[in-house]
Amino acid sequence: MKKLALISAIALLGACAGKPPLGTPEYLAYQTEQKSQQRVASMDTTLKNAPDWYKNQQDFPGHFVAAGSDVSTDMQFAIDKAMMVAKIALAGQIGSNISATLKSFISESGDAVDSVTTNEVERVAKEVIAEVRVHSYEIVKHQVIREGVQYRAYVLLKMSRTVIGRDLLSSVNRSETLKPKIDRSAAFKQLESDIEKFRSEKK
């Protein structure tokens, strides 16, 4: 019994020795380190529990694809937050792709990409994102798991490049700055042809 009490006392002293006095700079550093270790452990758990389709995203030809994850004590709110994360990721992909595509059209037509043109390219990119943000995406997969006292939601979204091309074509045709520059591009004419074919097939 005495031996057991001695072991407990030694363990207690060891724990106290490893923890700096309350209110000291060392204690603040100790707290910061503890929180950092907890965050790392939480991230490891999140990664371990994530579904395979989230960790290894499948390629969907002809589509933009993005995944999102977030937590909440309310299950539906966790799903809504994860959807928002995925939508923001989609918007980033779309914006980058549109900017690169428009600049490619302009260069191909022989015009220089000056500051005025660049600003218009960015404006059109934002306009297209605004047009497609509230519709046209598909929920490929979703999953909700319990993580401590919270729900963690995972979602995978995809959006057709054809739909985005349709809205891009519409925005370019409304732009007095870009339309004359891009209209001479063979790639742009091909886009018009592809979109017209898409519209015919949908009728």
C-alpha positions in Angstrom: 0.0 0.0 0.0 2.9 2.4 0.9 4.6 1.4 -2.3 1.5 2.3 -4.3 1.1 5.7 -2.5 4.8 6.4 -3.2 4.4 5.7 -7.0 1.3 8.0 -7.1 3.2 10.8 -5.3 6.1 10.5 -7.7 3.7 10.6 -10.7 2.0 13.6 -9.3 5.3 15.4 -8.7 6.4 14.6 -12.3 3.2 16.1 -13.7 3.6 19.2 -11.5 7.2 19.4 -12.5 6.3 19.4 -16.2 3.7 22.2 -15.8 5.1 25.7 -15.2 3.5 27.9 -12.4 0.2 29.6 -13.3 0.6 33.2 -14.6 4.2 32.9 -15.7 5.4 33.4 -19.3 6.5 29.7 -19.2 2.9 28.7 -18.4 1.5 30.7 -21.4 4.1 29.0 -23.6 3.0 25.6 -22.1 -0.7 26.4 -22.9 0.1 27.4 -26.5 2.0 24.1 -27.0 -0.8 22.1 -25.5 -3.4 23.7 -27.8 -1.1 23.2 -30.8 -0.8 19.5 -30.0 -4.6 19.3 -29.6 -5.1 20.9 -33.0 -2.6 18.4 -34.6 -4.4 15.5 -33.0 -7.8 16.8 -34.2 -6.4 17.3 -37.7 -5.1 13.7 -37.7 -8.5 12.4 -36.6 -10.3 14.4 -39.2 -8.0 13.1 -42.0 -8.3 9.5 -40.7 -12.1 9.7 -40.7 -12.5 11.5 -44.0 -14.1 9.3 -46.7 -11.9 8.0 -49.5 -13.7 10.0 -52.1 -12.9 13.2 -50.2 -9.2 12.4 -49.8 -8.8 11.1 -53.3 -11.1 13.1 -55.5 -12.3 11.4 -58.7 -11.8 13.2 -62.0 -15.0 14.0 -63.9 -14.2 14.8 -67.5 -15.9 18.0 -68.7 -16.6 19.2 -65.2 -15.0 21.4 -62.5 -14.9 19.4 -59.2 -14.5 20.7 -55.6 -14.9 19.2 -52.1 -15.7 20.9 -48.9 -15.8 20.0 -45.2 -16.9 21.9 -42.0 -18.2 21.3 -38.5 -21.1 22.4 -36.4 -23.1 21.2 -33.4 -26.1 21.3 -35.8 -26.0 18.7 -38.5 -27.8 20.7 -41.2 -25.6 23.8 -40.5 -22.5 21.6 -40.8 -23.7 20.5 -44.3 -24.5 24.0 -45.3 -21.1 25.2 -44.2 -19.4 22.4 -46.1 -21.4 23.3 -49.2 -20.3 26.9 -48.9 -16.6 25.8 -48.7 -17.0 23.6 -51.8 -18.8 26.4 -53.7 -16.0 28.9 -52.9 -13.5 26.3 -54.2 -15.5 25.9 -57.4 -15.8 29.6 -57.9 -12.0 29.9 -57.5 -11.4 27.2 -60.2 -14.0 28.8 -62.5 -12.6 32.3 -62.1 -9.0 31.2 -62.8 -10.1 29.1 -65.8 -12.2 31.9 -67.3 -9.4 34.5 -66.9 -6.9 32.2 -68.6 -9.3 31.3 -71.4 -10.2 34.9 -72.2 -6.6 36.0 -72.2 -5.8 33.0 -74.5 -8.6 34.1 -76.9 -7.3 37.7 -76.9 -3.7 36.6 -77.5 -4.8 34.3 -80.3 -6.6 37.1 -82.1 -3.5 39.2 -82.1 -4.4 41.9 -79.6 -2.4 42.9 -76.6 -3.7 42.2 -73.1 -3.5 45.7 -71.6 -4.7 47.0 -68.2 -8.2 47.9 -69.5 -8.6 44.5 -71.1 -7.4 42.8 -67.9 -9.9 44.7 -65.8 -12.7 43.7 -68.2 -11.6 40.1 -68.2 -11.8 40.0 -64.4 -15.2 41.7 -64.5 -16.6 39.1 -66.9 -15.1 36.3 -64.8 -16.9 37.6 -61.7 -20.1 38.0 -63.7 -20.0 34.4 -64.9 -19.3 33.2 -61.4 -22.3 35.2 -60.1 -24.5 33.7 -62.8 -23.6 30.0 -62.2 -23.1 30.2 -58.4 -26.7 29.6 -57.5 -27.5 26.9 -59.9 -26.1 24.2 -62.2 -23.8 22.4 -59.7 -24.5 18.8 -58.7 -23.9 17.1 -55.4 -21.9 14.0 -56.3 -21.5 12.7 -52.7 -22.0 13.8 -49.1 -21.4 12.3 -45.7 -21.8 13.3 -42.1 -19.9 11.9 -39.2 -19.7 12.6 -35.5 -16.5 14.4 -34.4 -16.5 14.7 -30.6 -19.6 16.8 -29.7 -19.9 18.1 -33.2 -21.0 16.9 -36.7 -18.5 17.0 -39.5 -19.9 17.1 -43.0 -18.1 16.3 -46.3 -19.5 17.2 -49.7 -18.3 16.8 -53.3 -19.7 19.0 -56.0 -19.2 19.1 -59.7 -20.2 21.7 -62.3 -20.4 21.2 -66.1 -17.8 23.2 -68.1 -20.5 23.4 -70.9 -22.8 25.4 -68.7 -20.0 27.7 -67.7 -19.0 28.1 -71.4 -22.6 29.1 -72.2 -22.6 31.8 -69.5 -19.2 32.9 -70.6 -20.3 33.3 -74.2 -23.3 35.3 -73.1 -21.1 37.6 -71.0 -18.6 38.2 -73.7 -21.3 39.0 -76.2 -22.5 41.8 -73.8 -19.0 43.2 -73.4 -18.1 46.1 -75.8 -14.5 45.8 -74.8 -13.9 42.0 -75.2 -16.3 41.2 -78.1 -14.3 42.9 -80.9 -11.0 41.4 -79.6 -12.2 37.9 -79.0 -14.5 37.5 -82.0 -11.5 37.0 -84.3 -10.3 34.0 -82.3 -10.7 30.6 -83.8 -11.0 29.0 -80.3 -13.8 31.4 -79.5 -15.7 30.5 -82.7 -15.3 26.9 -81.7 -16.8 27.6 -78.3 -19.7 29.3 -80.0 -20.2 26.2 -82.2 -20.0 23.8 -79.2 -22.5 25.8 -77.2 -24.9 26.0 -80.1 -24.6 22.2 -80.5 -25.3 21.8 -76.7 -28.4 24.0 -77.0 -29.7 22.0 -79.9 -29.2 18.7 -78.0 -31.1 20.1 -75.0 -34.2 21.0 -77.0 
